[in-house]
Every structure is written in structure tokens, then in C-alpha cells.
Amino acid sequence: MDLLPIRKARNVKRRTKIIWIATAAAIIIILVAAISQHSSPSPPQKTPSTNNINPPAQDIQIVDSHEECDIFTGDWIPNPEAPYYTNKTCWAIHEHQNCMKYGRPDSDFIKWRWKPDACDLPLFNPYQFLDIVRDKSLAFVGDSVGRNQMQSMICLLSRVEYPIDVSPTSDEHFKHWKYVSYNFTMSYFWSPFLVRSAERDADGPTHTGLFNLYLDEYDESWTTQIHDFDYLIINAGHWFTRTAVYYERRRIVGCRFCQLPNVTDFPTTYGLRRALRTAFRALEDFKGVTLMRTFAPSHFEGGNWNAGGDCVRRRPVGSNETVLDGQTLDMYMTQLEEFRAAERRGNRRMRVMDATQMMLLRPDGHPSRYGHWPDEKVVLYNDCVHWCLPGPIDSWADVLHHMLKMEARRWYQEKKKRMQ
């Protein structure tokens, strides 16, 4: 009997079996790899679409018209895509700015964006912004409008990530928020006068408190804390309209409506000017970038804040319909003058974030009576100082994003020059 055909048949079967085993093993390896890839213990991350993938800072494209454009002169134009968050999707909104919660009946005031006259300001891109500030830190220093801005930023960035609270204290006046995926920290330091202050009388001549302002002394609650920050946004203004006693060199030099005997009454700008001068002096050794955000006007009509004044408009006004004047103009010019003086003294990494003219056109964006319940007792019943969230203040993020892109570009260009 010829065994050769039998051996050949057995060999064929053996080779076929080996091929099937190898194929099955390969399939198992692929399946295991796929399963392990999709069963990672790390929490799922929000993934941007390909349209939102961010270039590194050196690849950020800024056309010449953007670099040279005055982004602070313009008008508000409709933006039907807004808002980008609501009071139900963002937990960071302060109660007194949560206008939708407290029954504001209209929502058209949300659907506008700032448009400079000479160029188009891109809308805030939270993915790119977080990429720019990766491994960096930003601090807001100032009054409650500064907190208003920070909470707007948290809400706008919530499309990508929510921060965790890493504050060393439970004091709401000093907050630190960490964006873990980007190693970015955003902080807030309450300092409404920017200089050392103390309440002298809880009542005072206007029943809103009388303060001692030490105009030539640092407020160390923030001046000792900000040296390691990369970006600093400072603001001041509204609190200087309050009654105060002014100190320089530890002695009284005057006041604002303090009604104390033999004390000279000074205008509001006296205290603001000297406080800014002291704050800028504190920043002379600061290595980061300082943005001075200018005064955002209030819009009380029909009376002062404590005399029935209110803000009931429902749409922006045009730049040709109003002018900057009175005390608002005085405070704005004081800020610019002190900023320029600081630049001349050598503070080179300072920029102006000019919110005054753009916010002058938004009398419709304040909470008014929609920051509390109707029967609730609050100091500022008709709030025409702060801004609803969502609302016009969200456009400050467009401005800030643009300014940080410009800083990233400056940094990269300077680095290239040093390497040549």
C-alpha cells in the first residue's frame, strides 16, 4: 500500500489546523487590545471635534488686521447662536446675577456679540483658550464685578471642563479653581479698593458704611500672593463712590463725603488715582502680564441706586446714541492716565482691557430686580452695576482670548529672536 498520499493528506490537515489556530489567536489579540483600550479606568474626557483642535501658541494665526485693530471701539451685533450655557448647565453663577432663575421675562439681551469697527473679533473658543493657558495661572483682583467676570469664564469653559476647588480657605472672597486636565489655575482675590482698607463705621453718612482707605499702602491679601501667576486682571471703580476717609503716610489727608469736621472733601477720582498708583507700584517686580480692566459703567435711570433708580432697557444702544460723560468719564480717564504713568515708570508687561466703551452701550444687561426674590431684603434692590449671566459680560471672554493670543504670539516672536 502506498503511504505517500496518506502522509501528504495528514500534512495538509496539520498545516490547515496551524493556520486556523494562528488566525484565531490573532483575532483574540485584536479583541483584547480593543477591549482594554475602551475599558480604561480613567474618566471619559470631552473630546473636541476636528474643528476645535487647537494649534500650539506659535501656530496661532492672527491676521494683520487683528494685530493692528482697535478691538475696543465698535458696536453690538446680533448673535443668534448665544448663549453658550444657561443657569441650569452652569453652577458657577452668583445668585444675584442669576437673572433667569429670578424671573427675568426677556432673553434677547443674551443674543448679542461685540463687533469692533475695523475687524471681526473671533468668538471665544474654550478649547483653544485652555490650550493657551495650559500649565499657567490667571488671577482676578478687584471688586465683585471682577468675580462676575471670573464666573462668566467658568461657565464658558464648562463646555470643555469644570474646575475643582483648591482654595486654601472657605472664604468666598479668595477662591482658587484648578482645571486638572490643563494644569491651569484661575483665582480671585477680593480687593475692592486695591489698597489696604478698613471699615470705620458700619453705617456712615449714607448708611452704606464709612471706610478708611490707606492710599499709599499695599493690600497684602493680594500683593503677597500673585508673584507666581502668569496673568493678572485688576479692576476697581465702583467702591470709590462710597464714603471714605483718605490716609497717606498714616495721617488723614481728606475724604469723600465723610462729613467729619475739618476734613477736606475730595472727588471720587482722588482716591481711585492714588490707589491705582499704589497698586501699579506693587506690580513693578511682577514677571507676568497685567491686564487693567477699565471701569464698567452702571446704568441707573430715574434716580440713584438708593433713590428708585433702575435699568429697564431691553436692547443695546448704538455707539452714536450715547456718549461717555460725567463721573464715568472722569474715572475712565483717571484709570488710563495712571496706566500710562505706570508704563513710563517701566511697567512694560501691562495692557489695557478697555471694557468701558463697550459696556456703556449695554444698559439692558444688568439684573435690575431679577437677582433676588421680590420680597427679599437686599442692599441693592435694583442692581444696575453687575451683569446677568449669561449676558453681555460673556463677550469679555472674546476680548481676553484675543489678548492672550497676542501675548502668546509676542512671546514666540521674542523667543525666535533670542534663538537667532
C-alpha positions in Angstrom: 0.0 0.0 0.0 1.4 3.4 -1.0 1.6 5.6 2.2 2.8 8.8 0.5 -0.6 10.2 -0.4 -1.8 9.5 3.2 1.2 11.4 4.6 0.6 14.3 2.3 -3.0 14.4 3.3 -2.1 14.4 7.0 0.5 17.2 6.4 -2.2 19.3 4.7 -4.6 18.8 7.6 -1.8 19.7 10.1 -0.9 22.9 8.2 -4.6 23.8 7.9 -5.0 23.3 11.7 -2.0 25.5 12.4 -3.3 28.3 10.1 -6.7 28.2 11.9 -5.1 28.3 15.3 -2.9 31.3 14.3 -5.8 33.1 12.8 -7.9 32.6 15.9 -5.0 33.8 18.1 -4.7 36.9 16.1 -8.4 37.6 16.4 -8.2 37.1 20.1 -5.3 39.5 20.4 -7.1 42.2 18.4 -10.2 41.8 20.5 -8.3 42.0 23.8 -6.5 45.2 22.7 -9.8 46.8 21.6 -11.4 45.9 24.9 -8.5 47.2 27.0 -8.5 50.4 25.1 -12.2 51.1 25.8 -12.1 49.9 29.4 -9.5 52.4 30.7 -10.1 53.3 34.4 -9.6 57.0 33.8 -12.8 59.1 33.5 -14.1 59.9 30.0 -12.9 63.3 28.7 -14.9 65.6 26.4 -13.3 65.3 23.0 -13.3 68.4 20.7 -14.4 68.0 17.2 -11.7 68.4 14.5 -12.9 72.0 14.1 -11.8 72.7 17.7 -8.4 71.0 17.7 -6.1 73.8 18.9 -2.8 74.8 17.4 0.2 75.4 19.7 0.8 79.0 20.5 3.4 79.6 17.8 0.9 78.4 15.1 -1.9 80.7 16.1 -2.8 82.7 13.1 -3.5 86.4 13.7 -4.0 88.4 10.5 -2.5 91.9 10.4 -5.9 93.5 10.6 -6.4 91.8 14.0 -3.0 92.7 15.3 -3.4 96.4 14.4 -7.2 96.6 15.1 -8.7 98.7 17.9 -10.9 96.0 19.3 -12.4 98.3 21.9 -14.2 100.6 19.5 -17.3 99.2 17.9 -20.9 98.2 18.3 -23.0 95.2 19.4 -24.4 93.0 16.7 -26.9 90.1 16.9 -25.6 86.7 17.7 -28.4 84.1 17.4 -26.0 81.3 18.5 -25.8 82.6 22.0 -26.0 81.7 24.8 -23.3 79.0 25.2 -24.5 78.0 28.7 -27.6 78.5 30.9 -28.3 78.9 34.6 -29.2 75.2 34.5 -26.0 74.0 32.9 -23.6 76.1 34.9 -23.4 76.0 38.7 -20.9 79.0 39.0 -23.4 81.8 38.6 -23.8 84.0 41.6 -27.3 84.2 42.9 -27.6 88.0 42.4 -26.6 87.6 38.7 -28.8 84.6 38.0 -31.5 86.6 36.2 -33.3 83.7 34.6 -33.8 82.0 37.9 -35.4 85.1 39.4 -37.9 85.6 36.5 -36.4 88.0 34.0 -39.1 87.8 31.3 -36.9 88.6 28.3 -33.9 86.8 26.8 -33.0 88.8 23.7 -30.3 90.7 25.7 -28.3 87.4 25.7 -28.1 87.2 21.9 -25.5 89.9 21.1 -21.8 90.0 20.5 -19.2 92.7 20.4 -18.0 93.7 16.9 -15.1 96.1 16.5 -15.4 98.7 13.8 -12.2 97.8 11.9 -12.1 94.0 12.2 -14.1 90.9 13.3 -13.3 89.7 16.8 -13.5 85.9 16.9 -15.9 84.3 19.3 -14.4 82.7 22.4 -13.1 79.2 21.8 -12.8 77.4 25.1 -10.6 74.6 23.7 -8.1 77.0 22.3 -8.2 79.2 25.4 -7.4 76.3 27.7 -4.6 75.2 25.3 -3.1 78.7 25.5 -3.2 78.8 29.3 -2.0 75.2 29.8 0.4 75.0 32.7 -0.3 78.6 33.6 -2.3 80.6 36.1 -4.6 83.7 36.0 -5.8 85.8 38.9 -8.6 88.4 39.1 -8.0 91.1 41.6 -10.7 93.7 42.5 -14.3 94.0 43.3 -17.4 91.9 42.7 -17.5 92.8 39.0 -14.2 91.0 38.8 -15.8 88.0 40.4 -18.7 88.4 37.9 -16.1 88.1 35.1 -14.4 85.1 36.6 -17.8 83.2 37.0 -18.6 84.0 33.4 -15.3 82.4 32.4 -16.0 79.3 34.5 -19.4 78.9 32.7 -17.9 79.5 29.2 -15.2 76.9 29.9 -17.7 74.4 31.2 -18.1 73.2 27.6 -14.7 71.6 28.0 -14.2 71.0 31.7 -15.3 72.1 35.1 -12.6 73.1 37.6 -12.1 71.7 41.1 -12.0 74.0 44.1 -8.4 74.1 45.5 -8.9 77.1 47.7 -6.9 77.1 50.9 -9.8 78.7 52.8 -13.5 78.6 52.8 -13.6 82.4 52.4 -15.6 83.2 49.2 -13.5 86.3 48.8 -10.5 84.3 47.9 -11.0 81.4 45.5 -8.7 79.1 43.5 -10.0 76.9 40.8 -8.0 74.2 39.1 -8.5 72.8 35.6 -6.8 69.5 36.1 -6.6 68.3 32.5 -4.8 71.5 31.6 -2.9 72.2 34.8 -4.4 75.7 34.7 -5.4 77.6 37.8 -7.8 80.6 37.9 -8.0 82.6 41.1 -9.9 85.5 42.6 -8.7 88.0 45.2 -11.3 90.3 46.8 -9.8 93.8 47.0 -12.4 96.5 46.0 -10.1 99.4 46.7 -6.8 97.6 45.7 -5.1 99.2 48.7 -5.3 98.5 52.4 -8.7 99.4 53.8 -10.9 99.0 56.9 -14.5 99.7 57.8 -14.5 102.8 60.0 -18.3 102.9 60.6 -20.8 100.2 59.5 -23.4 102.9 58.9 -21.8 106.1 57.9 -23.3 109.3 56.5 -25.0 107.4 53.6 -25.9 104.3 55.6 -23.6 102.1 53.4 -20.6 102.2 55.6 -17.7 104.6 56.0 -14.2 103.2 55.1 -10.6 104.1 55.9 -8.5 103.9 52.8 -4.7 103.9 53.2 -4.0 105.1 49.7 -0.2 104.5 49.8 -0.2 101.1 51.5 -0.5 97.7 49.7 -3.4 95.4 50.3 -1.2 92.4 51.2 -4.1 90.0 50.9 -3.3 90.0 47.1 0.1 91.7 46.7 1.9 88.9 48.6 0.1 86.2 46.7 0.3 87.0 43.0 4.0 86.8 42.2 3.9 83.3 40.7 0.9 84.0 38.4 1.3 84.3 34.7 -1.7 86.7 34.1 -3.3 89.2 36.3 -6.5 91.1 35.7 -7.1 94.0 38.0 -10.1 96.2 38.3 -11.5 98.9 40.6 -14.0 101.7 40.4 -17.5 101.3 41.9 -16.4 101.1 45.5 -14.7 104.5 45.2 -18.1 106.1 45.0 -18.6 105.1 48.7 -17.9 107.4 51.6 -14.3 107.1 52.8 -11.6 108.7 54.8 -8.3 109.0 52.9 -5.0 108.3 54.6 -1.5 108.9 53.3 1.6 108.4 55.4 -0.7 107.3 58.2 -2.4 110.6 58.5 -5.8 111.9 57.2 -5.4 113.9 54.1 -9.1 114.2 53.1 -12.2 112.2 52.4 -15.2 111.6 50.2 -18.4 112.8 51.7 -17.3 111.7 55.2 -18.9 114.7 56.9 -16.1 114.8 59.5 -15.2 118.2 60.9 -12.1 119.9 59.4 -11.6 117.2 56.8 -11.4 118.3 53.2 -13.9 116.6 50.8 -12.2 115.3 47.6 -13.8 114.0 44.4 -14.1 110.2 43.8 -11.2 110.2 41.4 -8.8 111.4 44.1 -8.9 108.0 45.9 -9.1 106.0 42.7 -6.0 107.7 41.2 -3.8 107.2 44.3 -5.0 103.6 44.8 -4.1 102.7 41.2 -0.7 104.3 41.6 0.0 102.2 44.7 -1.3 99.0 43.0 0.9 99.6 40.0 3.9 100.2 42.3 3.2 96.8 43.9 3.4 95.2 40.4 6.8 96.7 39.4 8.5 93.4 40.1 5.7 91.2 38.8 7.0 89.0 36.0 3.7 88.1 34.4 1.3 90.0 32.2 -1.0 92.5 33.9 -4.3 93.5 32.3 -6.1 96.5 33.7 -9.7 96.1 33.0 -11.3 99.6 32.9 -14.4 100.7 34.6 -17.7 99.1 33.5 -20.4 101.8 33.8 -23.6 101.3 35.8 -26.9 102.3 34.2 -29.2 103.7 36.9 -32.0 105.8 35.3 -34.7 107.7 37.1 -32.7 108.1 40.3 -29.6 107.0 42.1 -29.2 103.4 43.2 -30.8 104.2 46.6 -33.4 106.5 45.3 -35.5 104.5 42.9 -33.0 104.3 40.0 -33.4 101.3 37.8 -32.3 99.8 34.4 -35.2 98.6 32.4 -34.0 98.7 28.8 -34.2 95.6 26.8 -31.6 96.0 24.0 -28.2 97.6 23.5 -27.8 101.2 22.4 -25.7 102.2 19.4 -22.3 103.9 19.7 -23.9 107.0 18.0 -26.7 107.1 20.6 -24.8 107.9 23.8 -21.5 109.4 25.0 -19.2 108.8 27.9 -19.5 111.7 30.3 -19.7 112.8 33.9 -18.2 110.8 36.7 -17.9 107.7 34.5 -15.7 109.6 32.1 -13.6 111.0 34.9 -13.0 107.6 36.4 -12.2 106.1 33.0 -9.7 108.9 32.2 -8.1 108.5 35.6 -7.5 104.8 35.0 -5.9 105.5 31.6 -3.7 108.3 32.9 -2.4 106.2 35.8 -1.8 103.2 33.5 0.3 105.4 31.1 2.2 106.8 34.0 3.0 103.2 35.2 4.2 102.4 31.7 6.5 105.3 31.8 7.9 104.2 35.1 8.9 100.9 33.5 5.9 98.5 33.9 6.3 97.1 30.3 4.2 94.0 30.6 0.9 95.8 31.2 -2.1 96.0 28.9 -5.4 97.8 28.9 -8.5 95.7 28.7 -10.9 98.5 27.8 -14.4 97.4 28.8 -15.8 101.0 29.4 -17.0 102.0 26.0 -18.4 98.6 25.0 -20.3 98.2 28.3 -21.6 101.8 28.1 -23.8 100.5 25.3 -25.4 97.7 27.3 -27.9 99.2 29.7 -30.0 96.1 29.1 -27.6 93.6 30.6 -28.0 94.2 34.3 -30.0 92.1 36.8 -32.2 95.1 37.9 -34.8 93.4 40.2 -34.1 89.9 38.8 -31.2 89.0 41.1 -33.4 88.1 44.1 -37.0 87.3 45.1 -39.5 90.2 45.2 -39.9 90.2 48.9 -36.2 89.6 49.7 -34.4 92.3 51.6 -31.1 93.2 49.8 -28.9 96.3 49.8 -29.0 96.8 46.1 -32.6 96.1 45.1 -32.3 97.2 41.5 -28.9 96.1 40.5 -27.6 98.1 37.6 -24.0 97.5 38.4 -23.4 93.8 37.9 -24.2 91.8 34.8 -26.6 88.9 34.2 -25.1 85.5 33.5 -25.4 84.6 30.7 -25.2 88.1 29.4 -23.0 90.9 27.9 -20.1 90.2 30.2 -19.5 86.9 28.3 -18.1 89.0 25.5 -15.2 89.9 27.7 -14.0 86.4 27.1 -13.8 87.2 23.4 -11.6 90.2 24.2 -9.5 88.3 26.8 -8.9 85.4 24.4 -7.7 87.7 21.7 -5.4 89.5 24.1 -3.8 86.2 25.3 -3.4 85.1 21.8 -1.5 88.3 21.1 0.7 87.7 24.2 1.4 84.1 23.0 2.5 85.5 19.7 4.7 88.2 21.2 6.3 85.5 23.4 7.0 83.3 20.5 8.4 86.1 18.4 10.7 87.2 21.2 11.9 83.6 21.7 12.7 83.3 18.0 14.7 86.5 18.1 16.7 85.2 21.1 17.5 81.9 19.2 18.7 83.7 16.1 
